[in-house]
Amino acid sequence: MSFSDHLKSTNILLSLIIMQRYTPPKPAPLPLDFDEFYGSLTDKEKELHELAIEKLGSSYFIQWTHMYTKWSKNKALKSKEDEKSN
């Protein structure tokens, strides 16, 4: 076996060892009001959320999405309006 063949086989073995130890990153933490937010979604929006989790994995931060920020702003406005009316 030549030296280059030995290096190739060593690299393959190292790659296999590394792959066996790889653990994917944990998903991003959910905001505290996630359950309330998720309950307000339509079926289509829930499907989109599940697809984002599947495709983006740990890169998907629900609190940075358009759906969540829009919902969060509306929730804050409603809360302010309720305070004013009381």
C-alpha positions, 0 to 999 in steps of 0.5 A, spaced: 500 500 500 502 506 498 503 512 502 497 516 499 493 510 499 494 509 506 492 517 507 486 516 503 484 510 508 485 514 514 481 519 512 475 515 510 476 512 517 476 519 521 470 521 517 466 515 519 468 516 526 466 523 526 460 522 523 458 517 528 459 522 533 455 528 530 449 530 534 445 535 530 444 542 534 438 543 539 432 547 536 432 554 537 428 556 544 421 557 543 418 564 546 414 564 553 408 565 549 409 560 544 402 556 546 398 562 545 401 564 538 401 557 536 393 556 538 392 563 534 395 560 527 390 557 521 391 550 519 395 553 513 400 557 518 401 551 522 403 547 516 408 552 514 411 552 521 412 545 521 415 545 514 420 550 517 422 546 523 423 540 518 427 544 513 431 549 517 432 545 523 436 549 529 436 555 524 429 556 525 427 562 530 420 562 530 420 569 534 424 572 528 418 570 523 413 575 520 408 571 523 410 571 530 412 579 530 406 581 527 402 577 532 406 579 538 405 587 535 398 586 535 398 582 542 401 588 545 397 593 542 391 590 544 394 589 551 395 597 551 388 598 549 385 594 554 389 598 559 386 604 557 379 602 557 380 600 564 
